Amino acid sequence: MAKYIIKRLLQTIIVLVGVTLVTFIMLNVAPGDPVYNMLQKRATPEMVAAVRHQLGLDVPLPQQYLNFVGGALKGNLGSSYFNKVPVLELIDKAFPITLKLSALALLISVIVGITVGTVTAVFRGKIIDQIIMLFTMLSISAPIFWFAIIMQIVLGLQLKIFPISGMERQFWMVMPVAVLGLRYGASASRMVRTNMIDALSQDYVRTARAKGVNEFFVVMKHVLKNAGIPVITMVGSQLRDLLGGAMVIEIVFGIKGIGKVAIDAINSRDIPVIQGITLYMAVVYVAINLVVDMFYGVLDPRIRIVGGER
């Protein structure tokens, strides 16, 4: 186990270095200049040179990259070019909103996934199974932003139940959380259904039924328990995916989370903010992946980590 953890940590370092390098290269080969965006029509060659020197953009690109990495290792991701606010301060304000959206959506996703997956597995092949699977397939196939826009039109504009954007009005979080939770709950339900169907065919289920155990207790006590290990690890994977999905939903609903901050920074070529958010989210993603792998190895006795490999 120790060797495996060390191996994964080394892989994590390589991934993070790769993420920072690729992000830096892409930002510097893309057209546009953040200095001209800041100065706009007032820009003169002298002003541009002065601002570039002030921002450290007049040094060679390798040195700029090393400066960023060195600052990141010290916990300094730089400051925004436009509002002079430290990048970490922007992230500290925005990320909790994204995390809250993702956590609430994850709760809904797990409830929907387990409930729908269990029902469809128990009634496999029947009309209720076919109808629900049709809806889950449509939910998975439809782009999440399309689903969000449909809810805005129906629940926000036509029925006027919930606000369609912003964070000022009451219940502003209902629709974003519902969109994320139902979308990923549909995906989770298919995995739960597959695991439940496999568990229902096991010998211990047939034995319990032969002893006259009520079908409800067979499903809840025996089947769901044994089919639940992949579901537990799915929670970590879905949290990672939900963070990415929440960043998209924030744009649609005008929520000032990490996704909105990232898009604004991209539009203005605010390089420190883009690099900082990319690195921050990469750390979050690899941390979740590492925890999920460790958790899976602890929960599932069939998984053995020998010699640092799974």
C-alpha positions in Angstrom: 0.0 0.0 0.0 2.8 2.4 0.9 4.6 1.8 -2.4 1.4 2.3 -4.3 0.7 5.6 -2.5 4.2 6.9 -3.2 3.9 5.8 -6.9 0.6 7.7 -7.2 2.0 10.8 -5.5 4.9 10.8 -8.0 2.4 10.4 -10.8 0.4 13.3 -9.4 3.5 15.6 -9.4 4.1 14.7 -13.1 0.5 15.4 -13.9 0.5 18.8 -12.2 3.8 19.8 -13.9 2.3 18.8 -17.2 -0.9 20.7 -16.6 1.0 23.9 -15.7 3.3 23.5 -18.8 0.5 22.9 -21.3 -1.6 25.7 -19.9 1.4 28.1 -20.0 2.2 27.2 -23.6 -1.4 27.4 -24.8 -1.9 30.8 -23.2 1.3 32.2 -24.8 0.7 30.8 -28.3 -2.9 32.0 -28.4 -3.5 35.3 -30.3 -4.0 38.5 -28.3 -2.1 40.5 -25.7 -3.3 41.1 -22.2 -1.5 44.4 -22.1 -3.4 45.7 -25.1 -6.6 44.5 -23.5 -5.8 46.5 -20.4 -4.8 49.7 -22.1 -7.1 49.4 -25.1 -7.0 52.5 -27.4 -4.8 54.4 -25.0 -1.9 52.1 -25.7 1.4 53.6 -27.0 4.6 51.7 -27.4 6.1 53.3 -24.3 3.1 52.5 -22.2 2.9 48.9 -23.5 6.6 48.4 -22.7 6.2 49.9 -19.2 3.2 47.7 -18.3 4.9 44.6 -19.7 7.9 45.3 -17.5 5.7 45.9 -14.5 3.8 42.6 -15.1 7.0 40.6 -15.8 6.1 39.9 -19.4 9.2 41.3 -20.9 11.4 38.4 -19.6 11.9 35.2 -21.7 9.0 32.7 -21.6 11.0 29.9 -19.8 11.7 32.4 -17.0 8.1 33.4 -16.9 7.1 29.8 -16.5 9.7 29.2 -13.8 8.5 32.3 -12.0 4.9 31.0 -12.0 5.9 27.5 -10.7 8.2 29.0 -8.1 5.4 31.3 -6.8 2.9 28.4 -6.8 5.3 26.3 -4.7 5.3 29.1 -2.2 1.5 29.4 -2.3 1.5 32.5 -4.4 -0.4 32.3 -7.7 0.1 35.9 -8.6 -2.4 38.7 -8.9 -5.1 39.5 -11.5 -3.9 41.9 -14.2 -7.1 43.8 -14.2 -8.3 44.2 -10.7 -5.0 43.6 -8.9 -6.6 41.1 -6.5 -4.5 38.0 -5.6 -5.6 34.9 -7.5 -6.0 32.9 -4.4 -8.4 35.5 -3.0 -10.5 35.2 -6.1 -10.5 31.4 -5.8 -11.3 31.5 -2.1 -14.4 33.5 -2.9 -15.6 31.5 -5.9 -14.6 27.9 -5.2 -16.9 27.4 -2.1 -19.9 28.3 -4.3 -18.9 25.8 -6.9 -18.2 23.2 -4.2 -21.6 23.8 -2.6 -23.4 23.4 -5.9 -21.5 20.2 -6.6 -22.0 18.7 -3.1 -25.8 19.3 -3.1 -26.0 17.9 -6.7 -24.0 14.9 -5.6 -26.5 14.2 -2.8 -29.4 14.3 -5.3 -27.4 12.2 -7.8 -26.8 9.5 -5.3 -30.4 9.4 -4.1 -31.7 9.4 -7.7 -29.1 6.9 -8.8 -29.7 4.3 -6.1 -33.5 4.6 -6.2 -33.9 4.5 -9.9 -31.2 1.9 -10.4 -32.7 -0.4 -7.8 -36.3 -0.1 -9.1 -35.2 -0.7 -12.7 -33.1 -3.7 -11.7 -35.9 -5.3 -9.7 -38.4 -4.7 -12.6 -35.9 -5.5 -15.3 -37.5 -6.0 -18.7 -40.9 -4.7 -17.6 -42.6 -1.5 -18.9 -41.5 0.6 -15.9 -37.9 -0.4 -16.6 -38.1 0.5 -20.3 -39.7 3.9 -19.7 -37.2 4.9 -17.0 -34.2 3.7 -19.0 -35.5 5.7 -22.0 -35.6 8.9 -19.9 -32.2 8.2 -18.4 -30.7 7.7 -21.8 -32.2 11.0 -23.0 -30.9 12.8 -19.9 -27.4 11.4 -20.5 -27.4 12.2 -24.2 -28.6 15.8 -23.9 -26.0 18.5 -23.3 -26.2 19.7 -19.8 -26.4 23.4 -20.8 -29.4 22.4 -23.0 -31.1 20.8 -20.1 -30.4 23.9 -18.0 -31.9 26.2 -20.6 -35.0 24.1 -20.9 -35.5 24.4 -17.1 -35.0 28.1 -17.3 -37.6 28.5 -19.9 -40.2 26.2 -18.3 -39.7 26.8 -14.5 -38.3 30.4 -14.7 -39.9 32.2 -17.6 -43.2 30.4 -18.1 -44.2 29.1 -14.6 -42.1 31.8 -12.8 -41.3 29.4 -9.9 -37.6 30.0 -9.6 -35.2 32.8 -10.7 -33.5 32.1 -14.0 -30.1 33.6 -13.1 -28.1 35.4 -10.5 -27.6 34.8 -6.8 -29.7 37.6 -5.3 -33.2 36.1 -5.2 -34.4 33.4 -2.9 -34.1 29.7 -4.1 -31.5 30.7 -6.8 -29.7 27.5 -6.2 -32.7 25.1 -6.8 -32.5 24.9 -10.6 -28.7 24.6 -10.9 -28.6 21.9 -8.3 -31.5 20.1 -9.9 -30.0 20.2 -13.4 -26.7 18.8 -12.1 -28.2 16.2 -9.7 -30.7 14.8 -12.2 -28.2 14.7 -15.1 -25.6 12.8 -13.1 -28.2 10.8 -11.2 -29.4 9.4 -14.6 -25.8 8.2 -15.3 -25.4 6.8 -11.8 -28.7 4.9 -12.1 -27.5 2.9 -15.0 -24.4 1.8 -13.2 -26.4 0.9 -10.1 -28.9 -1.0 -12.3 -26.0 -3.1 -13.8 -24.5 -3.9 -10.4 -27.9 -4.8 -9.0 -28.8 -7.1 -11.9 -25.5 -8.9 -11.4 -26.0 -9.2 -7.7 -29.6 -10.5 -8.1 -28.2 -13.5 -10.1 -25.8 -14.6 -7.3 -26.2 -17.8 -5.3 -26.8 -16.1 -2.0 -29.8 -14.3 -3.4 -31.3 -17.6 -4.6 -30.6 -19.1 -1.2 -32.3 -16.3 0.6 -35.4 -16.6 -1.7 -35.4 -20.3 -1.2 -35.6 -19.8 2.6 -38.6 -17.6 2.1 -37.1 -14.3 2.9 -39.3 -11.4 1.8 -38.3 -10.0 -1.6 -38.0 -6.5 -0.1 -35.4 -7.7 2.5 -33.6 -9.7 -0.1 -33.1 -6.6 -2.2 -32.4 -4.1 0.6 -30.3 -6.3 2.9 -28.4 -8.6 0.6 -28.4 -7.2 -3.0 -28.0 -3.5 -2.3 -25.4 -4.1 0.3 -23.2 -6.1 -2.0 -23.8 -3.9 -5.0 -23.0 -0.8 -3.1 -19.2 -0.8 -3.1 -18.9 0.5 -6.7 -21.6 3.1 -5.8 -19.5 4.3 -2.9 -16.4 4.8 -5.2 -18.7 6.4 -7.8 -19.4 9.2 -5.3 -15.8 10.3 -5.6 -15.8 10.1 -9.3 -19.0 12.0 -9.6 -17.8 14.7 -7.3 -14.9 15.3 -9.7 -17.2 15.3 -12.7 -19.8 17.5 -10.9 -17.1 20.2 -10.3 -16.6 20.4 -14.0 -20.3 20.3 -14.7 -20.9 23.0 -12.1 -18.5 25.3 -13.9 -20.6 25.1 -17.1 -23.9 25.6 -15.2 -22.5 28.7 -13.5 -22.2 30.3 -16.9 -25.8 29.5 -17.9 -27.3 30.7 -14.6 -24.9 33.6 -14.0 -23.5 32.2 -10.8 -20.3 33.7 -9.5 -18.4 30.5 -9.0 -15.1 29.3 -10.2 -16.4 28.6 -13.7 -17.6 32.2 -14.1 -14.3 33.6 -12.9 -12.4 31.3 -15.3 -14.5 32.4 -18.3 -14.1 36.1 -17.5 -10.4 35.6 -17.2 -10.2 33.8 -20.5 -12.2 36.5 -22.3 -9.8 39.2 -20.9 -6.7 37.0 -21.2 -6.0 37.5 -17.5 -3.1 35.0 -17.5 -2.4 34.7 -13.8 -6.1 34.0 -13.0 -6.3 31.3 -15.8 -3.1 29.6 -14.7 -4.1 29.8 -11.0 -7.5 28.3 -11.5 -6.2 25.6 -13.8 -3.6 24.5 -11.3 -6.0 24.7 -8.4 -8.6 22.6 -10.1 -5.9 20.1 -11.3 -4.9 19.7 -7.6 -8.5 19.1 -6.6 -9.0 16.6 -9.4 -5.9 14.5 -8.7 -6.6 14.6 -4.9 -10.1 13.2 -5.5 -8.8 10.5 -7.8 -6.2 9.5 -5.2 -8.7 9.3 -2.4 -11.1 7.3 -4.5 -8.4 4.8 -5.4 -7.4 4.4 -1.8 -11.0 4.1 -0.6 -11.7 1.5 -3.3 -8.8 -0.6 -2.2 -9.9 -0.5 1.4 -13.6 -1.2 0.8 -13.3 -4.0 -1.8 -11.5 -7.1 -0.5 -11.0 -8.3 -4.1 -8.6 -5.5 -4.7 -5.1 -6.2 -3.7 -2.3 -3.7 -4.0 0.9 -5.7 -4.3 4.3 -4.3 -5.2 2.9 -0.8 -5.7 0.4 -2.0 -8.4 -3.3 -2.7 -8.4 
